[in-house]
Amino acid sequence: YKEAKNTPTYQSRFGDVSVRYEGIDNQYNSAELPTNAGKYKAIFVVEETENYSGLNATVNFEITKKVVEVPQITLNYVYTKEEHVFATAGEYYTVSNEKATEAGEYTVVLTLEDSANYKWSTSEEESIEFKVKINKAENAWIVAPTLSKTIWTYGEKDVVLNEYQSKFGDVSVRYEGIDNQYNSAELPTNAGK
């Protein structure tokens, strides 16, 4: 399929040759050479006249499906906050579930646009599937949380939580008492651990 037409050559000693093409595994029926994939027969006829006998010949031929190479697809990713593109549509196929951002498992489907004339290099099916996984990332501190002081006297006002940042996600802060019942998002002001 999609190759240059393989036009038959023929000649009879007497008379004009007419050619008709019929599909063997399809409904094609025309004087034009077929272009779609399939099995066909070419029927050559010279009509009988008063001066010479008629001729008939049949030649079977096949136009095979064009082979589409399956693209290389990475099956494992690690979450990065950025969108991962698993596959992009090609000249002869479409892609569904082609990209994702969040950790999880995804089924990427490549589907031939014209399965009557094209086939995958690895499958006779119209669609092929790939299981792709975005793995959970290992989080880490870019800037670890610290206090400006770890010991201070009741009433001091200059104690602050220094800047902090994690590689992924929002950081929430809670303060809990070790020797008391304190539990709050606010920095404690009373004496205690």
Secondary structure, DSSP 8 states (H G I E B T S, - for coil): --S---------SSS--EEEEEESSS--EESS---SSEEEEEEEEE---SSS--EEEEEEEEE--EEE-------EEE--SS-EE-----SSEEEES-EE-SSEEEEEEEEES-TTTEEESS-SSSEEEEEEEEE-----EEE---BS-SS--TT-----B---EESSS-----EE-SSS--EESS---SS--
